[in-house]
Each structure stands twice: as structure tokens, then as C-alpha cells.
């Protein structure tokens, strides 16, 4: 039994305290600390209202409509597959991700982990299993205690900040070797399947690639990895940020998602025929991404800052083209063997909730395969030179999502309603802030 497995693991590792974690709408960890001896004896509960908090910690104007006026508790069930040590604390502590349930025992519709489970169940019903591999980009930055000040790169081992672009530079990565070594140690202690590390094109911008595997497990790993990098950076008195576009003159940070689908009985890639050629489902998966990404972009770009990535000539996709080995397209097909044939979704920013980004990307492909949606011809040129055809603001993206009935039905009407309410509240909060640009150029000129 799962409870026996957890109890034995806690005892074996001499755990004294358990972090009970729930990913919220933004992908951050909510939960509570419970002494280990009480954790194995008592039920764990949390107010369901935490599922509809905005990134500022506020609640939406339709809060009562979404979760009821009583602020009732939901039931939490620990997932034994997510048991990990917390390597950055001094005393033996465990972290366990929990699934959310209603008091009637049903999966809570507003829990983002359950949204991914909902999409995966559709694949399971077809006899399919998604395989994903996320690529996570992030910046290391100097500590910034004043939000009015622009961010800057941290000082490396040489005593200097990076100057100029250092894409794929080994020496530039080595500037932050003490932080990276600690990050790797933390990842190993938590059994995170990190594969390769590179220096991206931005100043002090890094990218970690994960080994391909089960979609839910990889979403859990990205969720834990973000916490890990924050902690490793703080130990060296700097910040790590997963903002989509933290600096004006630097490229944004993405979470590209590689996706393939295997037949659960044969283990073969359903995107390929027996002779190694493309199966029609492959193009249909791409067609689904092309058709439904306009409505899905609110999940791939979930914050007001996210849309600063989608501008000409800054290395983020701006339209719905796809292509073979074409990094200017939002949907890329990497060169691979027939068994490894996959689709890379380059739209999601690293600020996305990993459960939602993976769920929605797979949902778009699923709809494409079920509806037989034909993809366009592959783009062979520079897609950055083509017109921008995706939303440029969170408000516009939410409007497109609300108009997409197929996507809303697949993800759950109540969840999409809650998501839109949370994100609309965030947009309105942002829209009330007067920026320095407005004061500089409009104060005396209009």
C-alpha cells in the first residue's frame, strides 16, 4: 500500500518533518509542514481557495463562485512516487507532492496536477502514452532589493560580470561553477533526471535539459527543480529567476517541450510507420498544435511579462509555422530516428506552470489526432520574418481561450473558468501600475 511505502521510507531516512506540497495555479509550492509522526497518522487538508490565488496572493472577484463562500477544506493524498529529501535543510526533511480531492473523494477540478492527469487519461483510453522532455532556461542575477531598479548579471568567479553574448560557452558556465555544482548535488539527492547544461545566449542565462520520460513525472521534476535552483542560488547570495523576460536587452527564457507518443502495448512510436516513414498522426498532432495554440497561448504565456518574449527578432516564436530543424518556428521537428520522432513545442515560457504547459500541449496534439487536422506545409525560411499571429497580451490571450470551446471542454469548464478569472485579475492589477516609460515619455510631451 502507498501509505505503508511512505511510512517505511520516512522511517528508513529518519525523517522528522514533511513538507506537504501542492502546486498552485502559478506553479509555485503551497502547503504545510507536518512532523513526521503526525503525518503518517492524520489526514492532511488545505483550504481549496489556495487553488485560485493570483500571483500576488490575492483572490479574484468571483472567488465565492469558484470555490464557495465557506473557504472549505479539500483533502490531500500524498503521491508516494514523489517522495524526496529536502537537501538544503539541516535536519532530515521530506517533501511529498499531494493530489487534491473534494470531500466526496473526487479529484479536485481546479488542481493543476489533476488537469494533467485528466489529459493523460484521454491518451490512456486510446492505448497511448506520451513521452516528454522539457528544456528549462533561467537567469542568474545579482540580488535586487528594489523592484524599480533594472536587473543585472551576478559577478562570477573572475570578479567580473559577463560582457556580450556567451552562447554555449564552457568558460562562461564555469564562472558560476560553485552554484552549479551545488545545484547538481541537490538534483542528485532528489533523483531529478537532469541531463545536460548549457549557457544560453543571454548574459548569465543557463539551460537544463531533462531526460525524456513520463509526462506527470517530468512535470513534478520541473516543479521541484525550480525550487532547487532558487535555493542553490540563494546559498551564494544571488537570485535565480524564471521570469519569461527579466531584462530589456536580453532574450527571454523558455521551457521547450519535446513530445512523442508510444503505443502502450508495443512500445513503438505512433508517429512512425513500420517502415520508418511518418504516420499521418504525426502531421495531425502538429495540425492540432497549429489550430489550438492561439487559445492555448494563455497557458504557455501565463503572466503579463510573458508576452514580452513574443516580439520580432528576440528568438521566441511569433507565429504558427512549423518546420524540420527550424528553430525560428514555434513548432519544430528535430532530426531523429523513427522511434524517437517527436515534436518540440517552443511556445511555452519558463514562467509557465509545468503541469499546465505539458497538459495543454498534449491536449492540442490529441485534438489534432482525433479530429484529423492537417498541418500546413513545413516552413523552410526564417519564420521570424513572417507576421506575428499570436496574442501580444494576457488579456487578448484569455479572450482567445474563452472562445475555444474544444479546449475548454477537454481541460474542464470549471478549471478554465477559474484560470481565466485568476489571470484576468492579475492583468487588471498590472494594468493599474504606471510604468517609468509612461512617466518619461508622456509626462511632459502630451
Kinemage of the C-alpha trace (Angstrom):
@kinemage 1
@onewidth
@group {chain A} dominant
@subgroup {mainchain}
@vectorlist {calphas} color= white
{ca unk a 1} P 0.000 0.000 0.000
{ca unk a 2} L 1.070 3.553 -0.663
{ca unk a 3} L 0.730 4.556 2.997
{ca unk a 4} L 2.958 1.646 4.098
{ca unk a 5} L 5.534 2.583 1.497
{ca unk a 6} L 5.596 6.185 2.699
{ca unk a 7} L 5.794 5.179 6.358
{ca unk a 8} L 8.704 2.813 5.693
{ca unk a 9} L 10.557 5.438 3.627
{ca unk a 10} L 10.158 8.107 6.315
{ca unk a 11} L 11.450 5.684 8.942
{ca unk a 12} L 14.354 4.490 6.786
{ca unk a 13} L 15.503 8.087 6.193
{ca unk a 14} L 14.845 9.138 9.803
{ca unk a 15} L 12.604 11.973 8.621
{ca unk a 16} L 11.495 14.373 11.337
{ca unk a 17} L 9.357 16.735 9.241
{ca unk a 18} L 7.387 16.539 5.996
{ca unk a 19} L 6.741 19.320 3.519
{ca unk a 20} L 3.268 18.645 2.083
{ca unk a 21} L 3.338 20.322 -1.331
{ca unk a 22} L 0.564 21.348 -3.709
{ca unk a 23} L 1.342 23.183 -6.988
{ca unk a 24} L -0.882 26.250 -7.235
{ca unk a 25} L -2.185 27.944 -10.379
{ca unk a 26} L 1.151 29.693 -10.963
{ca unk a 27} L 3.162 26.516 -10.396
{ca unk a 28} L 4.547 27.589 -7.012
{ca unk a 29} L 4.508 25.320 -3.957
{ca unk a 30} L 1.746 25.772 -1.410
{ca unk a 31} L 1.236 23.513 1.585
{ca unk a 32} L 2.228 22.928 5.171
{ca unk a 33} L 4.944 21.447 7.382
{ca unk a 34} L 3.901 18.436 9.478
{ca unk a 35} L 6.013 16.442 11.973
{ca unk a 36} L 6.653 13.014 10.513
{ca unk a 37} L 4.984 11.119 13.360
{ca unk a 38} L 1.759 13.096 12.870
{ca unk a 39} L 1.925 12.932 9.074
{ca unk a 40} L 1.535 9.152 8.992
{ca unk a 41} L -1.382 9.183 11.468
{ca unk a 42} L -3.579 12.091 10.366
{ca unk a 43} L -5.363 13.276 7.240
{ca unk a 44} L -3.896 16.317 5.526
{ca unk a 45} L -6.152 19.164 4.430
{ca unk a 46} L -5.787 22.625 2.927
{ca unk a 47} L -8.305 25.356 2.046
{ca unk a 48} L -9.333 24.887 -1.572
{ca unk a 49} L -9.082 28.650 -2.025
{ca unk a 50} L -5.302 28.309 -2.466
{ca unk a 51} L -6.017 26.902 -5.933
{ca unk a 52} L -7.453 30.249 -7.088
{ca unk a 53} L -4.900 32.663 -5.634
{ca unk a 54} L -3.278 35.098 -8.026
{ca unk a 55} L 0.483 35.536 -8.326
{ca unk a 56} L 0.180 38.473 -5.891
{ca unk a 57} L -1.567 36.263 -3.315
{ca unk a 58} L -4.938 37.934 -3.850
{ca unk a 59} L -8.252 36.330 -4.730
{ca unk a 60} L -10.494 37.035 -7.688
{ca unk a 61} L -13.756 38.944 -7.557
{ca unk a 62} L -15.570 35.687 -8.384
{ca unk a 63} L -13.806 33.766 -5.606
{ca unk a 64} L -17.070 32.704 -3.938
{ca unk a 65} L -18.453 31.473 -7.253
{ca unk a 66} L -15.339 29.374 -7.931
{ca unk a 67} L -14.843 27.640 -4.580
{ca unk a 68} L -17.844 28.708 -2.476
{ca unk a 69} L -18.108 31.291 0.300
{ca unk a 70} L -17.208 28.975 3.210
{ca unk a 71} L -13.487 28.597 2.382
{ca unk a 72} L -13.849 24.846 2.904
{ca unk a 73} L -11.013 22.344 3.096
{ca unk a 74} L -10.027 19.901 0.398
{ca unk a 75} L -8.466 16.538 1.140
{ca unk a 76} L -4.836 15.893 0.224
{ca unk a 77} L -3.412 12.495 -0.698
{ca unk a 78} L 0.367 12.057 -0.837
{ca unk a 79} L 1.798 10.573 -4.026
{ca unk a 80} L 4.445 8.065 -2.926
{ca unk a 81} L 6.204 8.390 -6.277
{ca unk a 82} L 7.109 11.987 -5.410
{ca unk a 83} L 8.878 11.350 -2.083
{ca unk a 84} L 12.173 13.220 -1.991
{ca unk a 85} L 14.591 14.500 0.598
{ca unk a 86} L 14.983 18.260 1.031
{ca unk a 87} L 18.766 18.528 0.666
{ca unk a 88} L 19.154 22.208 1.578
{ca unk a 89} L 17.908 21.959 5.168
{ca unk a 90} L 19.954 20.878 8.184
{ca unk a 91} L 17.596 18.291 9.682
{ca unk a 92} L 16.100 15.254 7.887
{ca unk a 93} L 13.116 16.638 5.971
{ca unk a 94} L 10.970 15.107 3.268
{ca unk a 95} L 8.965 16.763 0.507
{ca unk a 96} L 5.965 14.957 -0.929
{ca unk a 97} L 3.671 16.288 -3.649
{ca unk a 98} L -0.003 15.787 -2.863
{ca unk a 99} L -3.061 15.364 -5.059
{ca unk a 100} L -6.176 17.362 -4.216
{ca unk a 101} L -9.609 15.804 -3.724
{ca unk a 102} L -13.041 17.066 -2.800
{ca unk a 103} L -14.663 15.947 0.443
{ca unk a 104} L -16.678 13.498 -1.685
{ca unk a 105} L -13.463 11.850 -2.858
{ca unk a 106} L -13.422 13.227 -6.413
{ca unk a 107} L -10.257 14.710 -7.979
{ca unk a 108} L -10.471 18.468 -7.459
{ca unk a 109} L -11.143 20.073 -10.840
{ca unk a 110} L -9.116 23.202 -10.061
{ca unk a 111} L -5.887 21.411 -9.098
{ca unk a 112} L -3.351 21.749 -11.910
{ca unk a 113} L -1.833 18.306 -11.336
{ca unk a 114} L -5.305 16.839 -11.832
{ca unk a 115} L -5.657 18.745 -15.119
{ca unk a 116} L -2.587 16.924 -16.433
{ca unk a 117} L -3.961 13.613 -15.150
{ca unk a 118} L -7.231 14.374 -16.983
{ca unk a 119} L -5.400 14.835 -20.302
{ca unk a 120} L -3.235 11.749 -19.758
{ca unk a 121} L -6.358 9.663 -19.137
{ca unk a 122} L -7.555 10.517 -22.658
{ca unk a 123} L -4.314 9.156 -24.086
{ca unk a 124} L -4.568 6.084 -21.867
{ca unk a 125} L -8.048 5.372 -23.219
{ca unk a 126} L -6.553 5.244 -26.736
{ca unk a 127} L -3.772 2.893 -25.643
{ca unk a 128} L -1.172 5.671 -25.924
{ca unk a 129} L 1.434 7.035 -23.533
{ca unk a 130} L 3.037 10.463 -24.001
{ca unk a 131} L 6.786 10.801 -23.566
{ca unk a 132} L 8.107 14.303 -22.897
{ca unk a 133} L 11.427 16.038 -22.315
{ca unk a 134} L 11.409 19.628 -21.039
{ca unk a 135} L 14.220 22.125 -21.585
{ca unk a 136} L 14.310 24.748 -18.827
{ca unk a 137} L 16.015 28.130 -19.272
{ca unk a 138} L 16.674 30.571 -16.438
{ca unk a 139} L 18.845 33.530 -15.457
{ca unk a 140} L 21.225 34.012 -12.578
{ca unk a 141} L 21.052 37.642 -11.437
{ca unk a 142} L 22.535 39.907 -8.811
{ca unk a 143} L 20.336 40.299 -5.738
{ca unk a 144} L 17.805 43.032 -6.378
{ca unk a 145} L 16.012 44.529 -3.382
{ca unk a 146} L 14.391 47.440 -5.231
{ca unk a 147} L 11.868 46.462 -7.932
{ca unk a 148} L 12.359 49.895 -9.581
{ca unk a 149} L 15.973 49.016 -10.424
{ca unk a 150} L 16.813 47.058 -13.546
{ca unk a 151} L 18.281 43.592 -13.114
{ca unk a 152} L 21.932 42.823 -13.824
{ca unk a 153} L 24.098 39.745 -14.098
{ca unk a 154} L 25.905 38.500 -10.982
{ca unk a 155} L 29.651 38.678 -10.510
{ca unk a 156} L 31.354 35.408 -11.403
{ca unk a 157} L 34.464 33.712 -10.020
{ca unk a 158} L 36.666 36.073 -12.012
{ca unk a 159} L 35.246 39.043 -10.122
{ca unk a 160} L 33.629 40.394 -13.288
{ca unk a 161} L 30.188 40.326 -14.871
{ca unk a 162} L 29.658 38.771 -18.264
{ca unk a 163} L 30.051 41.095 -21.220
{ca unk a 164} L 28.477 40.192 -24.538
{ca unk a 165} L 26.701 37.032 -25.614
{ca unk a 166} L 28.240 33.728 -24.488
{ca unk a 167} L 26.011 31.082 -26.064
{ca unk a 168} L 27.342 27.545 -25.444
{ca unk a 169} L 30.472 28.931 -23.771
{ca unk a 170} L 32.115 26.454 -21.384
{ca unk a 171} L 34.169 29.134 -19.657
{ca unk a 172} L 31.114 31.314 -19.083
{ca unk a 173} L 29.383 28.414 -17.341
{ca unk a 174} L 32.467 27.813 -15.215
{ca unk a 175} L 32.169 31.364 -13.879
{ca unk a 176} L 29.260 30.047 -11.788
{ca unk a 177} L 30.737 26.632 -11.048
{ca unk a 178} L 30.170 26.719 -7.240
{ca unk a 179} L 26.442 27.389 -7.735
{ca unk a 180} L 26.108 24.812 -10.499
{ca unk a 181} L 27.907 22.127 -8.504
{ca unk a 182} L 25.592 22.699 -5.561
{ca unk a 183} L 22.597 22.632 -7.885
{ca unk a 184} L 23.728 19.284 -9.317
{ca unk a 185} L 24.287 17.897 -5.815
{ca unk a 186} L 20.752 18.922 -4.844
{ca unk a 187} L 19.347 17.405 -8.052
{ca unk a 188} L 21.138 14.112 -7.431
{ca unk a 189} L 19.853 13.976 -3.855
{ca unk a 190} L 16.307 14.404 -5.202
{ca unk a 191} L 16.662 11.945 -8.108
{ca unk a 192} L 15.998 14.619 -10.726
{ca unk a 193} L 16.820 13.346 -14.216
{ca unk a 194} L 18.760 16.390 -15.386
{ca unk a 195} L 20.745 15.621 -18.497
{ca unk a 196} L 22.838 18.428 -19.973
{ca unk a 197} L 23.628 22.014 -19.012
{ca unk a 198} L 24.477 24.781 -21.472
{ca unk a 199} L 25.000 28.511 -21.384
{ca unk a 200} L 22.200 30.134 -23.367
{ca unk a 201} L 22.518 33.324 -25.415
{ca unk a 202} L 21.548 35.744 -22.639
{ca unk a 203} L 24.003 37.119 -20.086
{ca unk a 204} L 24.208 34.577 -17.220
{ca unk a 205} L 21.358 32.621 -18.844
{ca unk a 206} L 21.550 28.838 -18.440
{ca unk a 207} L 19.525 25.900 -19.753
{ca unk a 208} L 18.994 22.480 -18.196
{ca unk a 209} L 17.661 19.595 -20.294
{ca unk a 210} L 15.780 16.713 -18.698
{ca unk a 211} L 15.878 13.116 -19.856
{ca unk a 212} L 12.695 12.084 -21.679
{ca unk a 213} L 10.094 10.161 -19.724
{ca unk a 214} L 6.612 10.033 -18.211
{ca unk a 215} L 4.715 13.329 -18.543
{ca unk a 216} L 3.483 13.582 -14.940
{ca unk a 217} L 6.856 12.599 -13.533
{ca unk a 218} L 8.649 15.224 -15.651
{ca unk a 219} L 6.169 17.918 -14.619
{ca unk a 220} L 6.888 17.007 -10.979
{ca unk a 221} L 10.604 17.212 -11.659
{ca unk a 222} L 10.395 20.679 -13.212
{ca unk a 223} L 8.255 21.810 -10.262
{ca unk a 224} L 10.907 20.554 -7.812
{ca unk a 225} L 13.799 21.796 -9.970
{ca unk a 226} L 12.633 25.401 -9.842
{ca unk a 227} L 12.626 25.299 -6.036
{ca unk a 228} L 16.060 23.682 -6.145
{ca unk a 229} L 17.661 26.367 -8.327
{ca unk a 230} L 16.216 29.164 -6.190
{ca unk a 231} L 17.714 27.568 -3.080
{ca unk a 232} L 21.119 26.897 -4.662
{ca unk a 233} L 21.381 30.495 -5.880
{ca unk a 234} L 20.378 31.974 -2.521
{ca unk a 235} L 23.111 29.971 -0.816
{ca unk a 236} L 25.571 32.006 -2.911
{ca unk a 237} L 23.818 35.312 -2.253
{ca unk a 238} L 22.326 35.728 -5.724
{ca unk a 239} L 18.934 35.142 -7.293
{ca unk a 240} L 17.756 32.712 -9.929
{ca unk a 241} L 14.749 33.888 -11.903
{ca unk a 242} L 12.261 32.054 -14.074
{ca unk a 243} L 10.632 35.206 -15.403
{ca unk a 244} L 9.904 34.892 -19.111
{ca unk a 245} L 11.632 38.213 -19.966
{ca unk a 246} L 13.527 39.597 -16.971
{ca unk a 247} L 15.759 42.087 -18.826
{ca unk a 248} L 15.015 44.525 -21.610
{ca unk a 249} L 18.031 43.834 -23.801
{ca unk a 250} L 18.347 40.093 -23.181
{ca unk a 251} L 16.365 37.219 -24.745
{ca unk a 252} L 13.529 35.592 -22.870
{ca unk a 253} L 13.582 32.227 -21.134
{ca unk a 254} L 11.534 29.310 -22.453
{ca unk a 255} L 10.504 25.838 -21.412
{ca unk a 256} L 10.560 23.950 -24.692
{ca unk a 257} L 8.676 20.646 -24.561
{ca unk a 258} L 9.681 17.665 -26.703
{ca unk a 259} L 6.765 15.257 -27.175
{ca unk a 260} L 6.330 11.823 -28.668
{ca unk a 261} L 3.631 9.197 -28.178
{ca unk a 262} L 4.155 5.450 -27.781
{ca unk a 263} L 1.735 2.571 -28.061
{ca unk a 264} L 1.357 1.089 -24.576
{ca unk a 265} L 1.207 -2.487 -25.909
{ca unk a 266} L 4.060 -2.446 -28.404
{ca unk a 267} L 6.168 0.407 -27.027
{ca unk a 268} L 6.514 1.762 -30.571
{ca unk a 269} L 6.299 5.427 -31.516
{ca unk a 270} L 2.847 6.050 -33.048
{ca unk a 271} L 4.262 8.965 -35.075
{ca unk a 272} L 6.132 6.461 -37.299
{ca unk a 273} L 5.054 3.692 -39.662
{ca unk a 274} L 6.722 0.277 -39.601
{ca unk a 275} L 8.984 1.305 -42.483
{ca unk a 276} L 10.141 4.389 -40.573
{ca unk a 277} L 8.143 6.940 -42.546
{ca unk a 278} L 5.849 9.479 -40.908
{ca unk a 279} L 2.456 8.220 -39.804
{ca unk a 280} L -0.453 10.535 -40.595
{ca unk a 281} L -0.943 11.012 -36.842
{ca unk a 282} L 2.356 12.900 -36.761
{ca unk a 283} L 1.115 15.631 -39.070
{ca unk a 284} L -2.261 15.633 -37.298
{ca unk a 285} L -0.541 16.219 -33.937
{ca unk a 286} L 1.250 19.195 -35.485
{ca unk a 287} L -2.013 20.343 -37.047
{ca unk a 288} L -3.646 20.300 -33.628
{ca unk a 289} L -0.888 22.458 -32.199
{ca unk a 290} L -1.303 24.903 -35.066
{ca unk a 291} L -5.073 25.107 -34.692
{ca unk a 292} L -5.336 25.264 -30.904
{ca unk a 293} L -2.218 27.178 -29.842
{ca unk a 294} L -3.942 30.576 -30.282
{ca unk a 295} L -6.356 29.575 -27.496
{ca unk a 296} L -3.678 27.692 -25.561
{ca unk a 297} L -1.191 30.568 -25.505
{ca unk a 298} L -2.729 31.807 -22.244
{ca unk a 299} L -1.234 28.683 -20.626
{ca unk a 300} L 2.092 28.840 -22.471
{ca unk a 301} L 2.409 32.549 -21.608
{ca unk a 302} L 0.591 32.836 -18.255
{ca unk a 303} L 1.824 36.196 -16.966
{ca unk a 304} L 1.770 39.804 -18.135
{ca unk a 305} L 5.556 39.649 -18.524
{ca unk a 306} L 5.309 36.517 -20.721
{ca unk a 307} L 4.258 38.463 -23.804
{ca unk a 308} L 7.486 40.462 -23.868
{ca unk a 309} L 9.085 37.299 -25.326
{ca unk a 310} L 6.833 37.419 -28.372
{ca unk a 311} L 8.451 40.259 -30.278
{ca unk a 312} L 10.353 40.295 -33.577
{ca unk a 313} L 13.980 39.173 -33.596
{ca unk a 314} L 14.332 38.055 -29.957
{ca unk a 315} L 14.411 34.273 -30.563
{ca unk a 316} L 10.886 33.394 -29.394
{ca unk a 317} L 8.193 32.149 -31.797
{ca unk a 318} L 5.736 34.748 -33.061
{ca unk a 319} L 3.514 32.723 -35.412
{ca unk a 320} L 2.170 29.226 -36.021
{ca unk a 321} L 4.653 27.909 -38.573
{ca unk a 322} L 6.299 24.540 -38.125
{ca unk a 323} L 9.408 23.097 -39.709
{ca unk a 324} L 12.104 20.440 -39.707
{ca unk a 325} L 15.158 21.537 -37.696
{ca unk a 326} L 13.848 25.115 -37.840
{ca unk a 327} L 14.366 26.981 -34.569
{ca unk a 328} L 12.620 30.078 -35.899
{ca unk a 329} L 9.317 28.158 -35.922
{ca unk a 330} L 7.148 27.700 -32.834
{ca unk a 331} L 6.692 24.010 -33.680
{ca unk a 332} L 9.975 22.284 -34.514
{ca unk a 333} L 10.678 18.732 -35.616
{ca unk a 334} L 14.206 17.748 -34.545
{ca unk a 335} L 16.242 15.357 -36.664
{ca unk a 336} L 15.845 11.897 -35.140
{ca unk a 337} L 15.341 8.207 -35.754
{ca unk a 338} L 11.859 6.846 -36.472
{ca unk a 339} L 11.454 5.562 -32.908
{ca unk a 340} L 12.489 8.943 -31.473
{ca unk a 341} L 10.334 11.009 -33.858
{ca unk a 342} L 8.957 13.912 -31.828
{ca unk a 343} L 7.549 17.417 -31.871
{ca unk a 344} L 9.123 20.299 -29.981
{ca unk a 345} L 6.723 22.964 -28.725
{ca unk a 346} L 8.759 26.190 -28.429
{ca unk a 347} L 5.915 28.478 -27.306
{ca unk a 348} L 5.903 27.921 -23.502
{ca unk a 349} L 7.877 30.364 -21.385
{ca unk a 350} L 9.772 29.094 -18.382
{ca unk a 351} L 7.332 31.017 -16.168
{ca unk a 352} L 4.572 28.593 -17.040
{ca unk a 353} L 3.094 26.054 -14.642
{ca unk a 354} L 4.780 22.838 -15.904
{ca unk a 355} L 1.680 20.722 -15.288
{ca unk a 356} L -0.460 23.043 -17.378
{ca unk a 357} L 2.083 23.620 -20.139
{ca unk a 358} L 2.567 19.881 -20.670
{ca unk a 359} L -1.163 19.122 -20.293
{ca unk a 360} L -2.262 21.786 -22.754
{ca unk a 361} L 0.444 20.988 -25.308
{ca unk a 362} L -0.611 17.333 -25.259
{ca unk a 363} L -4.272 18.380 -25.387
{ca unk a 364} L -3.682 20.344 -28.602
{ca unk a 365} L -1.930 17.375 -30.197
{ca unk a 366} L -4.637 14.985 -29.006
{ca unk a 367} L -7.374 17.097 -30.576
{ca unk a 368} L -5.379 17.229 -33.778
{ca unk a 369} L -5.091 13.429 -33.954
{ca unk a 370} L -8.710 12.780 -33.011
{ca unk a 371} L -10.032 15.362 -35.482
{ca unk a 372} L -7.569 14.525 -38.254
{ca unk a 373} L -6.388 18.134 -38.538
{ca unk a 374} L -3.972 18.614 -41.417
{ca unk a 375} L -0.816 20.599 -40.755
{ca unk a 376} L 0.376 23.283 -43.127
{ca unk a 377} L 3.407 22.707 -45.312
{ca unk a 378} L 6.659 22.877 -43.309
{ca unk a 379} L 8.260 26.301 -43.246
{ca unk a 380} L 11.754 26.347 -44.736
{ca unk a 381} L 12.648 30.006 -44.221
{ca unk a 382} L 13.038 32.419 -41.323
{ca unk a 383} L 9.699 32.412 -39.527
{ca unk a 384} L 10.789 35.492 -37.557
{ca unk a 385} L 10.387 37.455 -40.790
{ca unk a 386} L 6.730 36.454 -41.072
{ca unk a 387} L 3.873 38.428 -39.457
{ca unk a 388} L 3.099 37.998 -35.756
{ca unk a 389} L -0.083 35.954 -35.445
{ca unk a 390} L -0.226 35.040 -31.754
{ca unk a 391} L -1.597 37.112 -28.883
{ca unk a 392} L 0.578 40.002 -27.686
{ca unk a 393} L -1.059 40.439 -24.265
{ca unk a 394} L -2.524 38.310 -21.498
{ca unk a 395} L -5.897 39.998 -21.937
{ca unk a 396} L -6.035 39.083 -25.636
{ca unk a 397} L -4.900 35.519 -24.897
{ca unk a 398} L -7.648 34.999 -22.324
{ca unk a 399} L -10.224 36.201 -24.843
{ca unk a 400} L -8.999 33.619 -27.352
{ca unk a 401} L -9.085 30.894 -24.701
{ca unk a 402} L -12.670 31.733 -23.780
{ca unk a 403} L -13.645 31.392 -27.453
{ca unk a 404} L -12.063 27.934 -27.784
{ca unk a 405} L -14.840 25.515 -26.822
{ca unk a 406} L -12.949 22.313 -27.698
{ca unk a 407} L -10.012 23.179 -25.452
{ca unk a 408} L -12.276 24.324 -22.615
{ca unk a 409} L -14.261 21.087 -22.748
{ca unk a 410} L -11.167 18.916 -22.768
{ca unk a 411} L -9.460 20.710 -19.853
{ca unk a 412} L -12.654 21.125 -17.830
{ca unk a 413} L -15.059 24.065 -17.976
{ca unk a 414} L -14.787 24.873 -14.270
{ca unk a 415} L -10.989 24.827 -14.381
{ca unk a 416} L -10.773 27.112 -17.409
{ca unk a 417} L -13.257 29.497 -15.804
{ca unk a 418} L -11.128 29.625 -12.653
{ca unk a 419} L -7.900 30.026 -14.621
{ca unk a 420} L -9.292 32.899 -16.660
{ca unk a 421} L -10.623 34.617 -13.530
{ca unk a 422} L -7.229 34.383 -11.802
{ca unk a 423} L -5.311 35.625 -14.822
{ca unk a 424} L -7.776 38.418 -15.594
{ca unk a 425} L -7.378 39.630 -12.011
{ca unk a 426} L -3.611 39.627 -12.445
{ca unk a 427} L -3.913 41.605 -15.662
{ca unk a 428} L -6.133 44.227 -14.038
{ca unk a 429} L -3.726 44.561 -11.094
{ca unk a 430} L -0.823 45.055 -13.508
{ca unk a 431} L -2.776 47.493 -15.653
{ca unk a 432} L -3.211 49.863 -12.707
{ca unk a 433} L 0.558 50.362 -12.394
{ca unk a 434} L 2.015 53.406 -14.150
{ca unk a 435} L 5.377 52.500 -15.697
{ca unk a 436} L 8.597 54.514 -15.823
{ca unk a 437} L 8.253 54.618 -19.641
{ca unk a 438} L 4.946 56.452 -19.327
{ca unk a 439} L 6.400 58.961 -16.894
{ca unk a 440} L 9.480 59.512 -19.051
{ca unk a 441} L 7.817 59.986 -22.431
{ca unk a 442} L 4.282 61.135 -21.658
{ca unk a 443} L 4.586 63.280 -18.538
{ca unk a 444} L 5.518 66.490 -20.379
{ca unk a 445} L 5.051 65.501 -24.019
{ca unk a 446} L 1.306 65.051 -24.344
